[in-house]
Amino acid sequence: MPTIPQLFYTYTSTYGKDTESNSAIFGKEAYTYSVVFDKNRHSIWSRNTEFGIPRINVDNDIDTANIRNNGIPVLTYNGATSFFYVNSYGAISIYETGKILSFDAYKGNEISTNSNILPQAVTGADFIDKFKWEINGTSISSINLKVYVDDESNTPLLNENFNNGIRTYDVPNTRINYQGIDEQVIYAKLTVHDNISTNERSYDDSKTIVVVSFKSCWYYKVSVDAPELDTMTKMAIEPSVDGTIDPTSNTQYFWIYVPNNYTVVMEQGGGIADLINDGTITDSSTGITYNKFRTPRTNVGGATYKLKFTKVNS
């Protein structure tokens, strides 16, 4: 520190960074009524204010807290909140909060489209191999990936925390193991925690996707005798689906096996067609019991039937 005040001083910062000049010059009593030349930053200080500094990479460690506390918050194009701070010499500094740009579940190298599967035991390798995401933000503290069934308050099947650099997570085969039942849904939620989030105001971002939805299936087949489940065609139940009797034979029936918690109405030619109930059959692997139905007559010229399903007590 100089002992006798002068009109002009020179200072040479080691790296030419903002933190150095602030520490050496800002708030020093001897410099209050003087002009200080920072030779390395090529700037001039006067009364605790710096002028003339070019905004180049040597000044990239400006205090982000200063930007956040004194900047103007703006909602940017991708939905993130960005703080814009303009200093005394006109330079703009930006702090952008964390934002998830994309989040997908993958089976192999393709985005998983296996949204409806018959209730059954699944593991990580059975329905998903990895999760991938893209995020941006100036100061993200952590990332959380949670996989759960139906409601986030339920015990998660997977709950992992990562640092900001992680973009892909390979699912361990034994980590997710679940016996699904009809109409349950497995969700995956990605949350990005931002450093500036507080109890009063959160700048965290999250996105939830459906990984698997468990759906009952109905089975059908054209056959003379009642077929076994493993020989039939399986389809997920939808509000309305079409089925056609094989027109190549007039000695076969159109068999339909429907879960016992659903009712089915068959239409043909705009009217309701008759169905004969032929008892039940239980799938040994899932424990689901199916009602067996068939058409009352053998094939009539390859007629097309529309099936409408309704959940019992829904």
C-alpha positions in Angstrom: 0.0 0.0 0.0 1.4 3.4 -0.8 2.0 5.7 2.2 1.8 9.0 0.4 -1.3 9.6 -1.8 -0.5 10.2 -5.5 -2.6 11.3 -8.4 -1.7 8.3 -10.6 -0.7 4.7 -9.7 0.0 1.7 -11.8 -0.9 -1.9 -10.9 0.0 -5.1 -12.8 -2.3 -8.0 -12.2 -0.8 -11.5 -12.7 -3.6 -13.0 -14.8 -5.6 -9.9 -15.8 -8.7 -11.1 -14.0 -11.4 -9.2 -12.3 -10.9 -10.8 -8.9 -7.3 -9.7 -8.8 -8.0 -6.0 -9.6 -10.9 -5.9 -7.2 -8.8 -7.3 -4.4 -5.8 -5.0 -5.0 -7.6 -1.7 -5.8 -11.3 -1.7 -4.9 -12.1 0.0 -1.6 -8.5 1.0 -0.8 -8.4 4.4 0.9 -5.2 5.5 -0.7 -6.8 5.1 -4.2 -10.1 6.8 -3.4 -9.0 10.1 -5.1 -6.5 8.7 -7.5 -6.4 7.1 -10.9 -5.0 3.5 -11.1 -3.8 2.0 -14.3 -4.0 -1.8 -14.4 -1.3 -2.6 -17.0 -2.2 -6.3 -17.5 -6.0 -5.7 -17.9 -5.5 -2.5 -19.9 -8.0 -0.8 -17.7 -8.4 2.4 -15.6 -9.8 2.6 -12.1 -11.3 5.8 -10.7 -13.2 6.1 -7.3 -13.7 2.3 -7.1 -15.0 1.9 -10.6 -13.2 0.2 -13.5 -13.3 1.6 -17.0 -12.1 0.4 -20.4 -11.7 -3.3 -19.7 -12.3 -5.5 -22.9 -14.6 -8.4 -22.3 -12.3 -11.3 -23.2 -11.6 -14.7 -21.7 -9.2 -13.3 -19.1 -12.3 -11.8 -17.4 -14.4 -14.9 -17.4 -14.5 -15.5 -13.7 -16.8 -12.6 -12.8 -18.7 -13.4 -9.6 -21.9 -15.1 -10.6 -23.5 -14.1 -7.3 -23.1 -10.5 -8.4 -24.9 -11.2 -11.7 -27.7 -13.0 -9.9 -28.2 -10.5 -7.2 -28.0 -7.4 -9.4 -29.0 -8.6 -12.8 -32.5 -8.5 -14.4 -34.2 -11.9 -14.6 -35.5 -12.7 -18.1 -37.4 -15.8 -19.3 -35.3 -17.1 -22.3 -36.4 -19.1 -25.4 -35.9 -22.5 -23.8 -37.9 -21.7 -20.7 -35.0 -21.1 -18.4 -34.6 -17.9 -16.3 -31.5 -15.9 -17.3 -30.1 -13.0 -15.3 -28.6 -10.2 -17.4 -26.2 -7.8 -15.7 -24.7 -4.7 -17.4 -21.7 -3.2 -15.6 -20.5 0.4 -15.6 -18.6 0.0 -18.8 -21.5 -1.5 -20.8 -20.5 -5.2 -20.7 -23.2 -7.8 -20.4 -22.8 -10.8 -18.2 -25.4 -13.7 -18.2 -26.3 -16.3 -15.6 -28.7 -19.0 -16.9 -30.5 -21.3 -14.6 -30.7 -25.1 -15.2 -33.1 -26.3 -17.9 -33.8 -29.8 -19.3 -33.7 -29.7 -23.1 -34.4 -33.4 -23.7 -35.0 -36.6 -21.6 -35.6 -40.1 -23.2 -35.6 -43.8 -22.3 -33.7 -46.1 -24.7 -34.0 -49.7 -25.6 -30.7 -50.4 -27.4 -29.9 -47.4 -29.6 -33.5 -46.5 -30.2 -35.9 -44.4 -28.0 -38.2 -46.9 -26.3 -41.7 -47.1 -27.7 -42.7 -50.1 -25.5 -45.4 -48.1 -23.7 -47.9 -50.9 -23.3 -46.9 -54.4 -22.1 -48.8 -57.3 -20.5 -48.4 -57.3 -16.7 -45.4 -59.4 -15.9 -42.1 -59.3 -14.0 -39.6 -56.9 -15.6 -36.0 -56.0 -14.9 -33.9 -53.1 -16.3 -32.9 -55.1 -19.3 -36.4 -56.2 -20.1 -37.9 -52.8 -21.0 -35.1 -50.2 -20.9 -31.3 -50.1 -21.3 -30.4 -46.5 -20.6 -31.6 -43.0 -20.0 -30.2 -40.0 -21.9 -30.7 -36.3 -21.3 -29.4 -32.9 -22.5 -29.4 -29.9 -20.1 -27.9 -26.4 -19.9 -27.3 -23.9 -17.2 -24.5 -21.8 -15.7 -24.3 -23.4 -12.2 -26.1 -26.7 -11.8 -25.5 -28.3 -8.4 -26.8 -31.8 -9.1 -29.0 -34.1 -11.2 -31.5 -36.6 -9.9 -33.1 -39.6 -11.8 -36.0 -41.3 -10.1 -38.0 -44.2 -11.5 -41.3 -45.0 -9.7 -44.7 -46.7 -10.1 -47.9 -44.7 -10.4 -47.1 -42.0 -7.8 -43.8 -40.2 -7.0 -44.5 -40.6 -3.2 -44.2 -44.4 -3.6 -40.9 -46.1 -2.9 -38.8 -45.6 -6.1 -37.5 -48.5 -8.1 -34.5 -46.3 -8.9 -33.1 -43.2 -7.3 -29.7 -41.9 -8.5 -27.9 -38.6 -8.1 -25.3 -37.3 -10.6 -23.1 -34.4 -11.2 -23.6 -31.9 -14.0 -21.4 -33.7 -16.5 -23.4 -36.9 -16.8 -25.5 -37.2 -19.9 -26.2 -41.0 -20.2 -27.1 -43.5 -17.5 -26.9 -47.3 -18.3 -29.6 -49.1 -16.3 -28.1 -52.1 -14.3 -30.1 -55.2 -15.1 -30.8 -56.0 -11.4 -31.6 -52.5 -10.3 -35.2 -52.4 -11.5 -37.3 -55.5 -10.8 -41.1 -55.1 -10.6 -44.2 -57.3 -11.0 -46.6 -55.1 -12.9 -50.4 -55.3 -12.7 -53.0 -54.0 -15.1 -53.2 -50.2 -15.6 -50.1 -49.4 -13.5 -47.5 -47.1 -15.0 -43.7 -46.8 -14.5 -42.5 -43.2 -14.7 -39.0 -41.7 -14.9 -38.4 -38.2 -13.5 -35.3 -36.2 -14.1 -34.7 -33.2 -11.9 -32.0 -30.5 -12.3 -31.0 -28.7 -9.1 -29.7 -25.2 -9.6 -27.4 -23.5 -7.1 -29.5 -20.5 -6.6 -32.7 -22.4 -5.6 -33.9 -21.7 -2.1 -36.9 -22.6 0.1 -38.6 -19.3 -1.0 -37.8 -19.6 -4.7 -36.8 -22.6 -6.8 -35.1 -22.5 -10.2 -34.9 -26.3 -10.3 -36.3 -27.9 -13.5 -37.8 -31.4 -13.9 -39.3 -33.6 -16.6 -41.3 -36.8 -16.3 -41.7 -39.5 -19.0 -43.7 -42.7 -19.2 -41.3 -45.7 -19.4 -43.8 -48.6 -19.3 -47.6 -48.7 -18.9 -49.0 -52.1 -18.0 -52.0 -53.1 -20.0 -54.2 -56.2 -20.0 -54.3 -58.1 -23.3 -57.0 -59.9 -25.1 -56.2 -62.9 -27.4 -57.9 -64.1 -30.5 -57.6 -66.9 -33.0 -59.6 -68.7 -35.7 -59.8 -72.3 -34.7 -62.2 -75.3 -34.7 -61.4 -76.1 -31.0 -60.7 -73.7 -28.1 -57.0 -72.9 -28.5 -54.4 -72.5 -25.8 -53.1 -69.0 -24.8 -49.6 -69.6 -26.2 -51.0 -70.4 -29.7 -53.1 -67.2 -30.0 -52.5 -63.7 -31.2 -52.1 -61.2 -28.3 -53.2 -57.5 -28.5 -53.3 -54.8 -25.9 -56.9 -53.8 -25.0 -58.0 -50.5 -26.6 -61.5 -48.9 -26.5 -62.2 -50.4 -30.0 -60.4 -52.8 -32.2 -61.2 -54.7 -35.3 -60.9 -58.5 -35.9 -61.6 -60.5 -39.0 -62.5 -64.2 -39.2 -60.3 -66.1 -41.7 -62.3 -66.3 -44.9 -60.5 -69.4 -46.1 -62.5 -71.8 -44.1 -66.1 -72.2 -43.0 -65.5 -74.7 -40.3 -63.8 -72.5 -37.7 -64.9 -70.2 -35.0 -63.5 -66.8 -34.0 -62.2 -67.3 -30.5 -61.7 -64.3 -28.1 -60.1 -64.5 -24.6 -60.8 -61.4 -22.5 -59.4 -60.7 -19.0 -62.1 -61.3 -16.4 -62.0 -57.7 -15.2 -63.2 -56.5 -18.6 -66.5 -56.9 -20.5 -66.5 -57.1 -24.3 -69.2 -56.2 -26.9 -68.9 -57.5 -30.4 -70.4 -55.5 -33.4 -70.8 -56.7 -36.9 -72.4 -54.7 -39.7 -73.5 -51.9 -37.4 -75.3 -54.2 -35.0 -74.4 -56.2 -31.9 -73.3 -59.7 -32.7 -73.8 -62.6 -30.3 -71.0 -64.2 -28.3 -71.0 -67.6 -26.6 -69.2 -67.8 -23.2 -67.2 -71.0 -23.2 -65.8 -70.8 -19.7 -62.4 -69.5 -18.4 -58.7 -70.0 -18.7 -55.9 -68.8 -16.4 -52.5 -67.7 -17.5 -50.0 -69.6 -15.3 -47.2 -67.0 -15.7 -49.3 -64.0 -14.7 -52.2 -65.4 -12.8 -54.7 -63.5 -14.9 -58.0 -65.3 -15.7 -59.6 -64.9 -19.1 -63.2 -65.4 -20.1 -63.4 -67.5 -23.3 -65.8 -66.3 -26.0 -66.5 -67.5 -29.5 -68.8 -66.6 -32.4 -72.0 -68.6 -32.4 -71.6 -69.7 -36.0 -68.6 -70.7 -38.1 -67.2 -68.3 -40.6 -69.7 -66.3 -42.7 -67.7 -64.9 -45.7 -64.9 -63.4 -43.7 -67.0 -61.0 -41.7 -65.3 -58.2 -39.9 -66.1 -57.7 -36.2 -65.5 -54.7 -34.0 -64.7 -55.4 -30.4 -65.4 -52.8 -27.6 -63.9 -53.4 -24.1 -65.0 -51.9 -20.8 -63.3 -52.2 -17.4 -65.6 -53.7 -14.8 -66.6 -51.3 -12.1 -64.9 -48.4 -13.9 
